[in-house]
Amino acid sequence: MQRDKVSLGIFWLKDDSLEDTDSLPPPKEIAADIVENLEAALEQFQGVEEE
């Protein structure tokens, strides 16, 4: 796509706080958070479908 000011780059979303891997929660905790977020999203989609 050749248009002025069009970029699909998401480099600006980088979270510099994630550079320090020692401060990250354990992988099991991260996975549990992801599952929780996905389940919440699924509930919302099911609500939309029911409407």
C-alpha distance matrix in Angstrom:
0.0 3.8 6.1 9.4 10.7 8.0 9.1 10.2 13.1 16.4 18.7 20.4 21.9 24.0 27.7 29.8 32.9 31.9 32.4 36.2 36.6 40.3 39.8 37.7 39.7 40.7 38.3 40.5 40.1 36.3 36.3 38.7 36.5 33.5 35.7 37.0 33.6 32.5 35.8 35.5 32.0 33.5 36.4 34.2 32.3 35.6 36.8 33.9 34.7 38.4 37.8
3.8 0.0 3.8 6.9 9.2 7.8 9.7 12.0 14.3 17.8 19.5 21.1 23.1 25.1 28.8 30.6 33.9 33.2 33.5 37.3 38.1 41.8 41.2 39.5 41.6 42.9 40.6 43.0 42.5 38.7 38.9 41.4 39.0 36.2 38.6 39.8 36.3 35.5 38.8 38.3 34.9 36.6 39.4 37.0 35.3 38.7 39.7 36.8 37.8 41.4 40.6
6.1 3.8 0.0 3.7 6.4 5.7 8.9 11.7 14.1 17.2 19.0 19.9 22.1 24.5 28.0 29.9 33.1 32.8 33.3 37.1 38.1 41.7 40.8 39.2 41.3 42.9 40.8 43.1 42.3 38.6 39.0 41.2 38.6 35.9 38.4 39.2 35.7 35.1 38.4 37.5 34.1 36.1 38.6 36.0 34.5 38.0 38.7 35.7 37.0 40.5 39.4
9.4 6.9 3.7 0.0 3.8 5.6 8.8 12.3 14.0 16.8 18.1 18.5 21.1 23.5 26.8 28.5 31.8 31.9 32.3 36.0 37.3 40.8 39.8 38.5 40.9 42.7 40.9 43.3 42.3 38.6 39.4 41.5 38.7 36.3 39.0 39.7 36.1 35.9 39.2 38.1 34.9 37.2 39.6 36.8 35.7 39.4 39.8 36.9 38.5 41.9 40.7
10.7 9.2 6.4 3.8 0.0 3.8 6.4 10.0 11.2 13.6 14.9 14.9 17.5 20.0 23.3 25.0 28.2 28.5 29.0 32.6 34.1 37.5 36.3 35.0 37.4 39.4 37.8 40.2 39.0 35.3 36.3 38.4 35.4 33.2 36.1 36.6 33.0 33.1 36.4 35.1 32.2 34.7 37.0 34.2 33.4 37.1 37.5 34.8 36.7 40.0 38.8
8.0 7.8 5.7 5.6 3.8 0.0 3.8 6.9 9.1 11.8 13.8 14.4 16.4 19.0 22.4 24.5 27.6 27.4 28.1 31.8 32.9 36.4 35.3 33.7 35.9 37.6 35.7 38.0 37.0 33.2 33.9 36.0 33.2 30.8 33.5 34.2 30.6 30.3 33.7 32.7 29.6 31.8 34.3 31.7 30.6 34.3 34.9 32.2 33.8 37.2 36.3
9.1 9.7 8.9 8.8 6.4 3.8 0.0 3.8 5.4 8.4 10.4 11.5 13.4 15.7 19.3 21.3 24.5 24.0 24.6 28.3 29.3 32.9 32.0 30.3 32.5 34.1 32.2 34.7 33.8 30.0 30.8 33.1 30.4 28.0 30.8 31.7 28.2 28.0 31.5 30.8 27.8 30.1 32.8 30.5 29.5 33.2 34.0 31.6 33.2 36.6 36.0
10.2 12.0 11.7 12.3 10.0 6.9 3.8 0.0 3.8 6.3 9.2 10.9 11.7 14.1 17.6 20.0 22.9 22.0 22.9 26.6 27.1 30.7 29.9 27.9 29.9 31.3 29.1 31.4 30.7 26.9 27.4 29.7 27.3 24.6 27.3 28.4 25.0 24.6 28.2 27.6 24.6 26.8 29.6 27.5 26.4 30.1 31.2 29.0 30.4 33.9 33.5
13.1 14.3 14.1 14.0 11.2 9.1 5.4 3.8 0.0 3.8 5.7 8.0 9.3 11.0 14.7 16.7 19.8 19.0 19.6 23.3 24.0 27.7 26.9 25.2 27.5 29.0 27.1 29.7 29.0 25.2 26.1 28.6 26.1 23.8 26.8 27.9 24.7 24.7 28.4 27.9 25.3 27.7 30.5 28.6 27.9 31.6 32.7 30.8 32.3 35.8 35.6
16.4 17.8 17.2 16.8 13.6 11.8 8.4 6.3 3.8 0.0 3.8 5.3 5.6 7.7 11.3 13.7 16.6 15.8 16.9 20.5 21.2 24.7 23.7 21.9 24.2 25.9 24.2 26.7 25.7 22.0 23.1 25.5 22.8 20.7 23.9 24.8 21.6 22.0 25.6 25.0 22.6 25.3 28.0 26.2 25.9 29.5 30.5 29.0 30.7 34.0 33.9
18.7 19.5 19.0 18.1 14.9 13.8 10.4 9.2 5.7 3.8 0.0 3.8 5.4 5.8 9.5 11.1 14.4 13.9 14.3 18.0 19.2 22.7 21.9 20.6 23.3 25.2 23.8 26.7 25.8 22.1 23.7 26.2 23.6 21.9 25.4 26.3 23.3 24.1 27.7 27.2 25.2 28.0 30.6 29.0 28.9 32.5 33.5 32.2 34.1 37.2 37.2
20.4 21.1 19.9 18.5 14.9 14.4 11.5 10.9 8.0 5.3 3.8 0.0 3.8 5.5 8.4 10.2 13.3 13.7 14.6 18.0 19.6 22.8 21.4 20.4 23.1 25.4 24.5 27.2 25.7 22.2 24.2 26.2 23.3 21.9 25.5 25.9 22.8 24.0 27.5 26.5 24.6 27.8 30.0 28.2 28.5 32.1 32.7 31.4 33.7 36.6 36.3
21.9 23.1 22.1 21.1 17.5 16.4 13.4 11.7 9.3 5.6 5.4 3.8 0.0 3.8 6.3 9.3 11.7 11.6 13.3 16.5 17.6 20.7 19.1 17.7 20.0 22.3 21.2 23.8 22.2 18.7 20.5 22.5 19.5 18.1 21.7 22.1 19.0 20.3 23.8 22.9 21.2 24.3 26.6 24.9 25.4 28.9 29.6 28.6 30.8 33.7 33.6
24.0 25.1 24.5 23.5 20.0 19.0 15.7 14.1 11.0 7.7 5.8 5.5 3.8 0.0 3.8 6.1 8.9 8.5 9.6 13.0 14.3 17.5 16.3 15.1 17.9 20.1 19.3 22.2 20.8 17.5 19.6 21.9 19.2 18.1 21.9 22.5 20.0 21.4 24.9 24.3 23.0 26.0 28.4 27.1 27.7 31.1 32.0 31.3 33.4 36.2 36.4
27.7 28.8 28.0 26.8 23.3 22.4 19.3 17.6 14.7 11.3 9.5 8.4 6.3 3.8 0.0 3.8 5.4 5.8 7.8 10.5 12.0 14.8 13.1 12.2 15.1 17.7 17.5 20.4 18.6 15.5 18.3 20.2 17.4 17.1 20.9 21.2 18.9 20.9 24.2 23.5 22.7 25.9 27.9 26.9 28.0 31.2 31.9 31.6 33.8 36.4 36.6
29.8 30.6 29.9 28.5 25.0 24.5 21.3 20.0 16.7 13.7 11.1 10.2 9.3 6.1 3.8 0.0 3.8 5.3 5.5 8.2 10.7 13.3 12.0 12.1 15.5 18.2 18.5 21.6 20.0 17.3 20.3 22.4 19.9 19.9 23.7 24.0 22.2 24.2 27.4 26.8 26.3 29.4 31.4 30.5 31.7 34.8 35.5 35.3 37.6 40.1 40.4
32.9 33.9 33.1 31.8 28.2 27.6 24.5 22.9 19.8 16.6 14.4 13.3 11.7 8.9 5.4 3.8 0.0 3.8 5.4 6.3 8.7 10.6 8.6 9.0 12.4 15.4 16.3 19.2 17.3 15.1 18.5 20.2 17.8 18.4 22.1 22.2 20.8 23.2 26.1 25.5 25.5 28.6 30.3 29.7 31.2 34.1 34.8 35.0 37.3 39.5 40.0
31.9 33.2 32.8 31.9 28.5 27.4 24.0 22.0 19.0 15.8 13.9 13.7 11.6 8.5 5.8 5.3 3.8 0.0 3.8 5.4 6.3 9.2 8.0 7.2 10.6 13.0 13.3 16.5 15.1 12.6 15.7 17.9 15.9 16.1 19.8 20.5 19.2 21.2 24.2 24.2 24.1 26.9 28.9 28.7 29.8 32.6 33.7 34.0 35.9 38.3 39.0
32.4 33.5 33.3 32.3 29.0 28.1 24.6 22.9 19.6 16.9 14.3 14.6 13.3 9.6 7.8 5.5 5.4 3.8 0.0 3.8 5.8 8.8 9.0 9.2 12.9 14.8 15.3 18.8 17.9 15.6 18.5 21.0 19.3 19.4 23.0 24.0 22.8 24.6 27.7 27.8 27.6 30.4 32.5 32.3 33.3 36.1 37.3 37.4 39.3 41.8 42.5
36.2 37.3 37.1 36.0 32.6 31.8 28.3 26.6 23.3 20.5 18.0 18.0 16.5 13.0 10.5 8.2 6.3 5.4 3.8 0.0 3.8 5.5 5.8 7.3 11.0 13.1 14.4 17.8 16.8 15.2 18.4 20.6 19.2 20.0 23.4 24.1 23.5 25.6 28.4 28.5 28.8 31.5 33.4 33.4 34.7 37.3 38.5 39.0 40.9 43.1 44.0
36.6 38.1 38.1 37.3 34.1 32.9 29.3 27.1 24.0 21.2 19.2 19.6 17.6 14.3 12.0 10.7 8.7 6.3 5.8 3.8 0.0 3.8 5.4 5.3 8.6 9.9 10.9 14.5 14.0 12.6 15.6 17.9 17.1 17.8 21.0 22.1 21.8 23.7 26.3 26.9 27.4 29.7 31.8 32.2 33.4 35.7 37.1 37.8 39.5 41.7 42.9
40.3 41.8 41.7 40.8 37.5 36.4 32.9 30.7 27.7 24.7 22.7 22.8 20.7 17.5 14.8 13.3 10.6 9.2 8.8 5.5 3.8 0.0 3.8 5.6 8.2 9.5 11.7 14.7 14.1 13.7 16.8 18.7 18.2 19.5 22.4 23.2 23.4 25.6 27.8 28.4 29.3 31.6 33.3 33.9 35.4 37.6 38.9 39.8 41.6 43.5 44.7
39.8 41.2 40.8 39.8 36.3 35.3 32.0 29.9 26.9 23.7 21.9 21.4 19.1 16.3 13.1 12.0 8.6 8.0 9.0 5.8 5.4 3.8 0.0 3.8 6.6 9.2 11.8 14.4 12.8 12.4 15.9 17.2 16.1 17.9 20.9 21.1 21.2 23.8 25.9 26.0 27.1 29.7 31.1 31.5 33.3 35.5 36.5 37.5 39.5 41.3 42.3
37.7 39.5 39.2 38.5 35.0 33.7 30.3 27.9 25.2 21.9 20.6 20.4 17.7 15.1 12.2 12.1 9.0 7.2 9.2 7.3 5.3 5.6 3.8 0.0 3.8 6.5 8.4 11.1 9.6 8.7 12.2 13.8 12.8 14.2 17.3 17.8 17.9 20.2 22.4 22.8 23.8 26.2 27.8 28.4 30.0 32.1 33.3 34.3 36.1 38.0 39.2
39.7 41.6 41.3 40.9 37.4 35.9 32.5 29.9 27.5 24.2 23.3 23.1 20.0 17.9 15.1 15.5 12.4 10.6 12.9 11.0 8.6 8.2 6.6 3.8 0.0 3.8 6.5 8.2 6.2 6.5 10.0 10.9 10.4 12.6 15.0 15.4 16.2 18.6 20.3 20.9 22.3 24.5 25.9 26.8 28.6 30.4 31.6 33.0 34.6 36.3 37.7
40.7 42.9 42.9 42.7 39.4 37.6 34.1 31.3 29.0 25.9 25.2 25.4 22.3 20.1 17.7 18.2 15.4 13.0 14.8 13.1 9.9 9.5 9.2 6.5 3.8 0.0 3.8 5.5 5.4 6.5 8.8 10.1 11.0 12.7 14.5 15.7 17.0 18.7 20.3 21.6 23.0 24.7 26.3 27.7 29.1 30.6 32.2 33.8 35.0 36.7 38.4
38.3 40.6 40.8 40.9 37.8 35.7 32.2 29.1 27.1 24.2 23.8 24.5 21.2 19.3 17.5 18.5 16.3 13.3 15.3 14.4 10.9 11.7 11.8 8.4 6.5 3.8 0.0 3.8 5.4 5.0 6.1 8.5 9.8 10.5 12.2 14.1 15.3 16.4 18.2 20.0 21.0 22.4 24.4 25.9 26.9 28.4 30.4 31.7 32.7 34.5 36.5
40.5 43.0 43.1 43.3 40.2 38.0 34.7 31.4 29.7 26.7 26.7 27.2 23.8 22.2 20.4 21.6 19.2 16.5 18.8 17.8 14.5 14.7 14.4 11.1 8.2 5.5 3.8 0.0 3.8 5.5 5.1 6.2 8.7 9.9 10.5 12.3 14.3 15.3 16.4 18.4 20.0 20.9 22.6 24.5 25.7 26.8 28.8 30.5 31.3 32.9 35.0
40.1 42.5 42.3 42.3 39.0 37.0 33.8 30.7 29.0 25.7 25.8 25.7 22.2 20.8 18.6 20.0 17.3 15.1 17.9 16.8 14.0 14.1 12.8 9.6 6.2 5.4 5.4 3.8 0.0 3.8 5.4 5.0 6.3 8.7 9.9 10.5 12.4 14.3 15.3 16.6 18.5 19.9 21.2 22.9 24.5 25.7 27.3 29.0 30.3 31.7 33.5
36.3 38.7 38.6 38.6 35.3 33.2 30.0 26.9 25.2 22.0 22.1 22.2 18.7 17.5 15.5 17.3 15.1 12.6 15.6 15.2 12.6 13.7 12.4 8.7 6.5 6.5 5.0 5.5 3.8 0.0 3.8 5.4 5.1 6.3 8.7 9.9 10.7 12.4 14.3 15.5 16.6 18.4 20.2 21.4 22.7 24.4 26.0 27.4 28.7 30.5 32.1
36.3 38.9 39.0 39.4 36.3 33.9 30.8 27.4 26.1 23.1 23.7 24.2 20.5 19.6 18.3 20.3 18.5 15.7 18.5 18.4 15.6 16.8 15.9 12.2 10.0 8.8 6.1 5.1 5.4 3.8 0.0 3.8 5.4 5.0 6.2 8.6 9.9 10.5 12.3 14.3 15.3 16.4 18.4 20.1 21.0 22.4 24.4 25.9 26.7 28.5 30.5
38.7 41.4 41.2 41.5 38.4 36.0 33.1 29.7 28.6 25.5 26.2 26.2 22.5 21.9 20.2 22.4 20.2 17.9 21.0 20.6 17.9 18.7 17.2 13.8 10.9 10.1 8.5 6.2 5.0 5.4 3.8 0.0 3.8 5.4 5.1 6.1 8.7 9.9 10.5 12.3 14.3 15.2 16.6 18.6 20.0 21.0 22.7 24.6 25.6 27.0 29.0
36.5 39.0 38.6 38.7 35.4 33.2 30.4 27.3 26.1 22.8 23.6 23.3 19.5 19.2 17.4 19.9 17.8 15.9 19.3 19.2 17.1 18.2 16.1 12.8 10.4 11.0 9.8 8.7 6.3 5.1 5.4 3.8 0.0 3.8 5.5 5.0 6.2 8.6 9.9 10.6 12.3 14.2 15.5 16.7 18.5 20.0 21.3 22.9 24.4 25.9 27.5
33.5 36.2 35.9 36.3 33.2 30.8 28.0 24.6 23.8 20.7 21.9 21.9 18.1 18.1 17.1 19.9 18.4 16.1 19.4 20.0 17.8 19.5 17.9 14.2 12.6 12.7 10.5 9.9 8.7 6.3 5.0 5.4 3.8 0.0 3.8 5.4 5.1 6.2 8.6 9.9 10.6 12.2 14.3 15.5 16.5 18.3 20.1 21.3 22.5 24.4 26.1
35.7 38.6 38.4 39.0 36.1 33.5 30.8 27.3 26.8 23.9 25.4 25.5 21.7 21.9 20.9 23.7 22.1 19.8 23.0 23.4 21.0 22.4 20.9 17.3 15.0 14.5 12.2 10.5 9.9 8.7 6.2 5.1 5.5 3.8 0.0 3.8 5.5 5.1 6.1 8.6 9.8 10.4 12.3 14.3 15.2 16.3 18.4 20.0 20.8 22.4 24.5
37.0 39.8 39.2 39.7 36.6 34.2 31.7 28.4 27.9 24.8 26.3 25.9 22.1 22.5 21.2 24.0 22.2 20.5 24.0 24.1 22.1 23.2 21.1 17.8 15.4 15.7 14.1 12.3 10.5 9.9 8.6 6.1 5.0 5.4 3.8 0.0 3.8 5.5 5.2 6.2 8.7 9.9 10.7 12.5 14.4 15.4 16.8 18.7 20.0 21.2 23.1
33.6 36.3 35.7 36.1 33.0 30.6 28.2 25.0 24.7 21.6 23.3 22.8 19.0 20.0 18.9 22.2 20.8 19.2 22.8 23.5 21.8 23.4 21.2 17.9 16.2 17.0 15.3 14.3 12.4 10.7 9.9 8.7 6.2 5.1 5.5 3.8 0.0 3.8 5.5 5.1 6.2 8.6 10.0 10.7 12.4 14.3 15.5 16.8 18.5 20.1 21.5
32.5 35.5 35.1 35.9 33.1 30.3 28.0 24.6 24.7 22.0 24.1 24.0 20.3 21.4 20.9 24.2 23.2 21.2 24.6 25.6 23.7 25.6 23.8 20.2 18.6 18.7 16.4 15.3 14.3 12.4 10.5 9.9 8.6 6.2 5.1 5.5 3.8 0.0 3.8 5.4 5.0 6.1 8.6 9.9 10.5 12.2 14.2 15.3 16.3 18.3 20.1
35.8 38.8 38.4 39.2 36.4 33.7 31.5 28.2 28.4 25.6 27.7 27.5 23.8 24.9 24.2 27.4 26.1 24.2 27.7 28.4 26.3 27.8 25.9 22.4 20.3 20.3 18.2 16.4 15.3 14.3 12.3 10.5 9.9 8.6 6.1 5.2 5.5 3.8 0.0 3.8 5.4 5.0 6.2 8.7 9.9 10.5 12.4 14.4 15.2 16.5 18.6
35.5 38.3 37.5 38.1 35.1 32.7 30.8 27.6 27.9 25.0 27.2 26.5 22.9 24.3 23.5 26.8 25.5 24.2 27.8 28.5 26.9 28.4 26.0 22.8 20.9 21.6 20.0 18.4 16.6 15.5 14.3 12.3 10.6 9.9 8.6 6.2 5.1 5.4 3.8 0.0 3.8 5.4 5.1 6.4 8.8 9.9 10.7 12.7 14.4 15.5 17.0
32.0 34.9 34.1 34.9 32.2 29.6 27.8 24.6 25.3 22.6 25.2 24.6 21.2 23.0 22.7 26.3 25.5 24.1 27.6 28.8 27.4 29.3 27.1 23.8 22.3 23.0 21.0 20.0 18.5 16.6 15.3 14.3 12.3 10.6 9.8 8.7 6.2 5.0 5.4 3.8 0.0 3.8 5.4 5.1 6.3 8.6 9.9 10.7 12.4 14.3 15.6
33.5 36.6 36.1 37.2 34.7 31.8 30.1 26.8 27.7 25.3 28.0 27.8 24.3 26.0 25.9 29.4 28.6 26.9 30.4 31.5 29.7 31.6 29.7 26.2 24.5 24.7 22.4 20.9 19.9 18.4 16.4 15.2 14.2 12.2 10.4 9.9 8.6 6.1 5.0 5.4 3.8 0.0 3.8 5.4 5.1 6.1 8.6 9.9 10.4 12.3 14.4
36.4 39.4 38.6 39.6 37.0 34.3 32.8 29.6 30.5 28.0 30.6 30.0 26.6 28.4 27.9 31.4 30.3 28.9 32.5 33.4 31.8 33.3 31.1 27.8 25.9 26.3 24.4 22.6 21.2 20.2 18.4 16.6 15.5 14.3 12.3 10.7 10.0 8.6 6.2 5.1 5.4 3.8 0.0 3.8 5.5 5.1 6.2 8.8 9.8 10.5 12.5
34.2 37.0 36.0 36.8 34.2 31.7 30.5 27.5 28.6 26.2 29.0 28.2 24.9 27.1 26.9 30.5 29.7 28.7 32.3 33.4 32.2 33.9 31.5 28.4 26.8 27.7 25.9 24.5 22.9 21.4 20.1 18.6 16.7 15.5 14.3 12.5 10.7 9.9 8.7 6.4 5.1 5.4 3.8 0.0 3.8 5.4 5.0 6.4 8.7 9.9 10.9
32.3 35.3 34.5 35.7 33.4 30.6 29.5 26.4 27.9 25.9 28.9 28.5 25.4 27.7 28.0 31.7 31.2 29.8 33.3 34.7 33.4 35.4 33.3 30.0 28.6 29.1 26.9 25.7 24.5 22.7 21.0 20.0 18.5 16.5 15.2 14.4 12.4 10.5 9.9 8.8 6.3 5.1 5.5 3.8 0.0 3.8 5.3 5.0 6.2 8.6 10.0
35.6 38.7 38.0 39.4 37.1 34.3 33.2 30.1 31.6 29.5 32.5 32.1 28.9 31.1 31.2 34.8 34.1 32.6 36.1 37.3 35.7 37.6 35.5 32.1 30.4 30.6 28.4 26.8 25.7 24.4 22.4 21.0 20.0 18.3 16.3 15.4 14.3 12.2 10.5 9.9 8.6 6.1 5.1 5.4 3.8 0.0 3.8 5.4 5.0 6.2 8.7
36.8 39.7 38.7 39.8 37.5 34.9 34.0 31.2 32.7 30.5 33.5 32.7 29.6 32.0 31.9 35.5 34.8 33.7 37.3 38.5 37.1 38.9 36.5 33.3 31.6 32.2 30.4 28.8 27.3 26.0 24.4 22.7 21.3 20.1 18.4 16.8 15.5 14.2 12.4 10.7 9.9 8.6 6.2 5.0 5.3 3.8 0.0 3.8 5.4 5.1 6.4
33.9 36.8 35.7 36.9 34.8 32.2 31.6 29.0 30.8 29.0 32.2 31.4 28.6 31.3 31.6 35.3 35.0 34.0 37.4 39.0 37.8 39.8 37.5 34.3 33.0 33.8 31.7 30.5 29.0 27.4 25.9 24.6 22.9 21.3 20.0 18.7 16.8 15.3 14.4 12.7 10.7 9.9 8.8 6.4 5.0 5.4 3.8 0.0 3.8 5.4 5.2
34.7 37.8 37.0 38.5 36.7 33.8 33.2 30.4 32.3 30.7 34.1 33.7 30.8 33.4 33.8 37.6 37.3 35.9 39.3 40.9 39.5 41.6 39.5 36.1 34.6 35.0 32.7 31.3 30.3 28.7 26.7 25.6 24.4 22.5 20.8 20.0 18.5 16.3 15.2 14.4 12.4 10.4 9.8 8.7 6.2 5.0 5.4 3.8 0.0 3.8 5.5
38.4 41.4 40.5 41.9 40.0 37.2 36.6 33.9 35.8 34.0 37.2 36.6 33.7 36.2 36.4 40.1 39.5 38.3 41.8 43.1 41.7 43.5 41.3 38.0 36.3 36.7 34.5 32.9 31.7 30.5 28.5 27.0 25.9 24.4 22.4 21.2 20.1 18.3 16.5 15.5 14.3 12.3 10.5 9.9 8.6 6.2 5.1 5.4 3.8 0.0 3.8
37.8 40.6 39.4 40.7 38.8 36.3 36.0 33.5 35.6 33.9 37.2 36.3 33.6 36.4 36.6 40.4 40.0 39.0 42.5 44.0 42.9 44.7 42.3 39.2 37.7 38.4 36.5 35.0 33.5 32.1 30.5 29.0 27.5 26.1 24.5 23.1 21.5 20.1 18.6 17.0 15.6 14.4 12.5 10.9 10.0 8.7 6.4 5.2 5.5 3.8 0.0
